[in-house]
Amino acid sequence: MRLGKTIHDYGSAKKIYLILILGSLAALGPFSIDMYLPGFVDIAKDLKTNESSVALSLSAFFIGISAGQLLYGPLLDKFGRKKPLYFGLALYIVSSFLCLAVTDVNQLIVLRFVQAIGSCATAVASIAMVRDLFTVEESPKVFASLMLVIAVSPMLAPTAGGYLISTLSWKYVFVFLGFMAILMLLASIFKLPESYKPDPNYSLKPKPILNSFLMVLKEPQFSTYAFISSITFSGLFAYVSSSPTVFMKIYEVSKTGYGWIFALLSVAFIGSSQLNSLILKWFSSKKIVTWALIAQCVFSLIFLVFALNDWLNLSLTLGFIALFLSCLGFINPNAAALALAPFSKNAGSASALMGAFQMGLGALASVVVSLFSEHSVVPMPLVMTVAAFIAMLCLWIGRSLIKSEVDASADAAVMAH
């Protein structure tokens, strides 16, 4: 139950720093993913293993986020927003500092999974608190601000991580993340209001929770577009998990140079997702998804052909990845909005389920990439191409099953970034 106090009961300064705190909480997960990527080579050397094994720690993080999406939704409704948030941040802080003591890659993999479970609380709680504190009319703008912070984090995190690792060592990334989480915990305790009254009658038994998720899955429009969004997103995770090897080992880019490349490629995704908001004035979400998915299939297939024939260099690789990410910037927000459009009551369960699909398939993609040779670019475009064509197959089959498609509003598509 939402508490009576809303954002209108606070002054303008309070509104600004509440949004800043919520944005920081939402960005903790993406920052945790991207900041240690430039250290893959150093981590492999220190732990006497290879980059593929280190990449499994990234896969473990994706799996943790996928599981946590489903865990925290019910907890936030049962115990209010702040107690699960405190628990998650505490878990994140402890696991971050324990990463300093790892002596083999398996310990890092386990701790990254635990760290992900902790970071999920910040993402889910921040979104829930926006819904609690802001009106329906204000929420899209606030969500857009939060999503922009999340989108900018891939530009900042690898660059900052590259300089930190070059100057000190990869372990200081986890020191930085740990102290960042401590600041967030203090801000949450002293500056964030409790926005939702705990509901002691809310059931945490598996059966009602599973029934809610099953009801969502039975909606063909959700299944179709949620899978399209998740499968194409797995191409992004294939790029993220293999990029340290491709850029720093194969193309011999420096740690700081890798950070700048990662930032540059993030512009393609951010730019197309913002351009999407303008295009929605003239084209429907359904049409944008279709044409962007066709383009993604074409670009990824050409990328794969170039890789198989050894025609790639650094510039061409960057170009093909930028094209793939640009298509994703059009596909993901519209597919997410279309997936959620049929729901009024179960929107929370639908959102959590879609997030779990995205991270789960992302984890699978990163594991698949890590199984291939470390001396070839091919695994990256191969997974991207397979993902794009499977998504196209889902679109073709799914639309034949949807009897009456509910369109997504422009606001919904903006919010789904």
C-alpha positions in Angstrom: 0.0 0.0 0.0 1.4 3.4 -1.0 1.9 5.8 1.9 0.0 9.1 1.9 3.1 11.2 1.4 4.2 11.9 -2.2 6.9 13.9 -3.9 4.5 17.0 -3.8 5.0 17.1 -0.1 8.7 18.0 -0.6 10.4 21.1 -1.9 12.2 21.4 -5.2 15.6 20.7 -3.7 14.3 17.5 -2.1 12.8 16.4 -5.4 16.2 16.8 -7.2 18.3 14.8 -4.8 15.6 12.1 -4.5 15.8 11.7 -8.2 19.6 11.7 -8.0 19.6 9.0 -5.3 17.1 6.9 -7.2 19.1 7.3 -10.4 22.3 6.2 -8.6 20.6 3.2 -7.2 19.3 2.2 -10.6 22.8 2.6 -12.1 24.7 0.4 -9.6 24.1 -2.8 -11.5 25.3 -1.5 -14.9 28.3 0.1 -13.3 29.1 -3.2 -11.6 29.0 -5.0 -15.0 31.1 -2.5 -17.0 33.7 -1.1 -14.7 35.9 -4.3 -14.4 35.8 -5.2 -18.1 39.2 -3.5 -18.9 40.8 -5.7 -16.2 40.0 -9.1 -17.7 43.5 -9.7 -18.9 45.0 -8.6 -15.6 42.6 -10.7 -13.6 43.3 -13.8 -15.7 47.1 -13.3 -15.2 46.8 -12.7 -11.4 44.4 -15.7 -10.9 46.5 -17.9 -13.2 43.6 -18.6 -15.6 42.4 -17.4 -19.0 40.0 -14.6 -20.1 37.3 -17.2 -20.9 37.2 -18.3 -17.3 37.1 -14.7 -16.1 34.2 -14.0 -18.5 32.2 -16.7 -16.5 32.3 -14.2 -13.6 30.4 -11.8 -15.8 27.9 -14.6 -16.7 27.5 -15.3 -13.0 26.6 -11.7 -12.5 24.0 -11.9 -15.3 22.5 -15.0 -13.7 22.3 -13.3 -10.3 20.5 -10.3 -11.7 18.1 -12.6 -13.6 17.2 -14.5 -10.4 17.1 -11.3 -8.2 14.5 -9.7 -10.5 12.0 -12.4 -9.4 13.2 -12.4 -5.8 12.9 -8.7 -4.8 9.4 -7.9 -6.3 7.5 -9.9 -3.7 9.9 -8.8 -0.9 9.3 -5.1 -1.6 5.5 -5.7 -1.4 5.8 -7.7 1.8 8.3 -5.6 3.8 8.1 -2.2 2.2 10.8 -0.6 0.0 13.6 0.2 2.4 14.3 -3.0 4.3 14.9 -5.2 1.2 17.0 -2.3 -0.2 19.2 -2.2 3.0 19.6 -6.0 2.8 20.6 -5.9 -0.9 23.1 -3.0 -0.4 24.7 -4.7 2.6 25.0 -8.0 0.7 26.6 -6.0 -2.2 29.1 -4.2 0.1 30.3 -7.4 1.8 30.7 -9.3 -1.5 32.5 -6.4 -3.1 35.2 -6.3 -0.4 35.5 -10.1 -0.3 36.5 -9.9 -4.0 39.8 -8.3 -2.8 40.7 -11.6 -1.1 40.0 -14.0 -4.0 42.8 -16.4 -4.9 41.2 -18.3 -7.8 38.6 -17.5 -10.5 35.9 -19.8 -9.0 35.8 -17.6 -5.8 35.4 -14.6 -8.0 32.6 -16.2 -10.0 30.7 -17.0 -6.7 31.2 -13.6 -5.3 30.1 -11.9 -8.4 26.8 -13.9 -8.3 26.3 -12.8 -4.7 27.1 -9.2 -5.6 24.5 -9.4 -8.4 21.8 -10.6 -6.0 22.6 -7.6 -3.9 22.5 -5.1 -6.7 19.1 -6.3 -7.9 17.6 -4.7 -4.8 18.7 -1.2 -5.9 17.3 -1.6 -9.4 13.9 -3.0 -8.4 13.5 -0.7 -5.4 14.3 2.5 -7.3 11.7 1.7 -10.0 9.1 0.8 -7.3 9.8 4.0 -5.4 9.3 6.2 -8.6 5.9 4.6 -8.9 5.2 5.3 -5.3 6.4 8.9 -5.1 5.5 10.4 -8.5 2.1 10.7 -10.2 1.2 8.8 -13.4 1.8 12.0 -15.4 5.3 12.6 -13.8 6.5 9.0 -13.9 7.5 8.9 -17.6 9.9 11.9 -17.2 11.4 10.4 -14.1 11.8 7.0 -15.6 13.4 8.6 -18.6 15.9 10.4 -16.3 16.7 7.1 -14.6 17.1 5.2 -17.9 19.4 8.0 -19.2 21.7 7.5 -16.1 21.7 3.8 -16.7 22.5 4.3 -20.4 25.3 6.7 -19.6 27.0 4.3 -17.2 28.5 2.1 -20.0 30.2 5.3 -21.2 31.7 6.2 -17.8 32.3 2.9 -16.1 34.8 1.2 -18.5 36.7 4.4 -19.0 37.0 5.0 -15.2 37.8 1.3 -14.7 40.5 1.4 -17.3 42.3 4.4 -15.6 41.9 2.8 -12.2 43.3 -0.5 -13.2 46.2 1.0 -15.1 47.1 3.2 -12.2 46.5 0.8 -9.3 45.1 -2.7 -10.0 41.9 -4.5 -10.9 41.0 -5.1 -7.2 40.6 -1.4 -6.7 37.5 -1.5 -8.9 35.8 -3.5 -6.2 37.0 -1.1 -3.6 35.5 1.7 -5.6 32.2 -0.2 -6.0 32.1 -1.1 -2.3 32.5 2.5 -1.2 30.0 3.7 -3.8 27.4 1.2 -2.3 28.2 2.5 1.2 27.4 6.0 0.2 24.2 4.8 -1.4 23.3 2.9 1.8 23.8 6.0 3.9 21.8 8.1 1.5 19.0 5.5 1.5 18.9 5.4 5.3 18.9 9.1 6.0 17.5 10.7 2.8 15.0 8.3 1.2 11.5 8.2 2.6 9.7 4.9 3.1 7.1 5.1 0.2 5.2 1.9 0.7 3.5 0.5 3.8 4.5 -3.1 4.5 1.7 -5.6 3.8 1.8 -8.4 6.3 -0.9 -10.3 4.4 1.1 -10.4 1.2 1.9 -14.1 0.6 5.5 -15.2 -0.2 4.4 -18.7 -0.9 5.6 -20.0 -4.3 2.1 -21.0 -5.6 0.5 -17.5 -5.8 3.7 -16.0 -7.1 4.0 -18.6 -9.8 0.4 -18.3 -10.8 0.9 -14.6 -11.3 3.9 -15.3 -13.6 2.0 -18.0 -15.5 -0.9 -15.6 -16.1 1.5 -13.2 -17.7 3.2 -15.9 -19.8 -0.2 -17.0 -21.2 -0.6 -13.6 -22.9 0.8 -14.2 -26.5 1.6 -10.5 -27.0 3.8 -10.5 -23.9 5.6 -13.8 -24.8 6.2 -12.7 -28.3 7.7 -9.3 -27.6 9.4 -10.2 -24.3 11.3 -13.0 -26.1 12.2 -10.6 -29.0 13.5 -8.0 -26.5 15.4 -10.6 -24.5 16.9 -12.6 -27.4 18.2 -9.5 -29.2 19.5 -8.2 -25.9 21.6 -11.4 -25.6 23.5 -10.1 -28.6 24.5 -7.1 -26.5 25.7 -9.3 -23.7 27.7 -11.4 -26.2 29.4 -8.2 -27.3 30.0 -7.0 -23.7 31.5 -10.4 -22.5 33.7 -10.9 -25.5 34.8 -7.3 -26.0 37.8 -7.4 -23.6 39.3 -10.3 -25.5 38.5 -8.9 -29.0 39.7 -5.4 -28.4 42.6 -5.8 -25.8 43.9 -9.2 -26.9 43.2 -9.5 -30.6 43.4 -5.8 -31.6 45.9 -5.0 -28.8 44.0 -1.9 -27.6 45.2 -0.5 -24.2 43.0 -0.6 -21.1 42.2 3.1 -21.3 41.7 2.9 -25.0 39.2 0.0 -24.5 37.2 2.2 -22.1 37.0 5.0 -24.7 35.9 2.4 -27.4 33.2 1.1 -25.1 32.0 4.6 -24.4 31.9 5.4 -28.2 29.9 2.3 -29.0 27.5 3.1 -26.2 26.6 6.4 -28.0 25.2 4.2 -30.9 22.8 2.5 -28.5 21.9 5.7 -26.6 21.5 7.8 -29.7 19.2 5.4 -31.5 17.0 4.9 -28.4 16.6 8.7 -28.1 15.9 9.0 -31.8 13.3 6.3 -31.3 11.2 8.7 -29.2 11.0 11.1 -32.2 10.3 8.4 -34.8 7.3 7.2 -32.7 5.5 10.4 -33.8 5.2 9.0 -37.3 5.6 5.2 -37.0 4.0 2.6 -34.6 6.1 0.5 -32.2 5.1 -2.6 -34.1 6.5 -1.2 -37.4 9.7 0.0 -35.9 10.4 -3.4 -34.3 9.8 -5.1 -37.6 12.1 -3.0 -39.7 14.8 -2.6 -37.0 14.9 -6.4 -36.6 15.2 -7.0 -40.4 18.1 -4.5 -40.4 19.8 -6.2 -37.5 19.6 -9.6 -39.2 21.3 -8.1 -42.3 24.0 -6.2 -40.4 24.9 -9.2 -38.1 25.0 -11.6 -41.0 27.4 -9.4 -43.0 29.5 -9.0 -39.8 29.7 -12.8 -39.5 30.6 -13.2 -43.2 33.5 -10.7 -42.8 34.7 -12.4 -39.6 34.7 -15.9 -41.2 36.7 -14.7 -44.2 39.1 -12.7 -42.0 38.2 -9.4 -43.6 37.8 -7.5 -40.4 40.0 -4.9 -38.8 39.4 -2.7 -35.7 37.5 0.0 -37.7 35.2 -2.5 -39.4 34.5 -4.3 -36.2 33.6 -1.1 -34.5 31.3 -0.2 -37.4 29.4 -3.5 -37.4 29.0 -3.5 -33.6 27.7 0.1 -33.8 25.1 -0.9 -36.4 24.0 -3.8 -34.3 23.6 -1.7 -31.2 21.8 1.0 -33.1 19.2 -1.5 -34.3 18.9 -2.7 -30.7 18.2 0.9 -29.6 15.1 0.8 -31.7 14.0 -2.8 -31.0 14.4 -3.0 -27.2 12.2 -0.1 -26.0 9.4 -0.8 -28.5 9.4 -4.5 -27.9 9.4 -3.9 -24.1 6.5 -1.4 -24.4 4.5 -3.8 -26.6 5.1 -6.7 -24.2 3.8 -4.7 -21.2 0.9 -3.0 -23.1 -1.8 -5.7 -22.4 -1.4 -5.4 -18.6 -2.9 -3.1 -16.1 -2.9 -5.2 -12.9 0.1 -7.6 -13.5 2.5 -5.0 -14.9 4.9 -5.6 -12.0 5.1 -9.3 -12.5 5.4 -8.8 -16.3 8.2 -6.3 -15.9 10.1 -8.6 -13.5 9.6 -11.6 -15.7 10.9 -9.7 -18.8 13.9 -8.5 -16.8 14.6 -12.1 -15.8 14.4 -13.3 -19.4 16.8 -10.5 -20.6 19.4 -11.2 -18.0 19.0 -15.0 -18.2 19.5 -15.1 -22.0 22.3 -12.6 -21.6 24.0 -14.9 -19.2 23.6 -17.8 -21.7 25.0 -15.7 -24.5 28.1 -14.7 -22.4 28.7 -18.4 -21.4 28.4 -19.5 -25.1 30.9 -16.8 -26.2 33.3 -17.8 -23.4 33.4 -21.4 -24.7 35.0 -20.4 -28.0 38.6 -19.6 -28.9 40.1 -16.5 -27.4 42.0 -15.9 -30.7 39.1 -15.2 -33.0 36.5 -12.4 -33.4 34.0 -15.0 -34.9 32.1 -15.9 -31.6 30.8 -12.4 -31.2 29.1 -11.9 -34.6 28.1 -15.6 -34.6 26.0 -15.2 -31.4 24.7 -11.8 -32.6 23.5 -13.3 -35.9 21.9 -16.3 -34.2 20.1 -14.1 -31.7 18.8 -11.7 -34.5 17.4 -14.6 -36.6 15.8 -16.4 -33.7 14.2 -13.1 -32.7 12.9 -12.7 -36.2 11.5 -16.3 -36.1 9.8 -15.4 -32.7 8.2 -12.3 -34.4 6.9 -14.3 -37.3 5.4 -17.1 -35.1 4.2 -14.9 -32.3 2.2 -12.5 -34.5 0.3 -15.4 -35.9 -0.8 -16.3 -32.3 -1.8 -12.8 -31.2 -5.5 -12.4 -31.8 -5.9 -8.7 -30.9 -2.7 -6.7 -30.5 -2.7 -3.9 -27.9 -0.6 -0.9 -29.2 2.0 0.8 -27.0 1.9 4.5 -26.4 4.8 6.7 -27.1 5.3 7.3 -23.4 5.5 3.6 -22.7 8.1 3.1 -25.3 10.2 5.9 -23.8 9.9 4.5 -20.4 11.1 1.1 -21.5 14.6 2.3 -22.4 
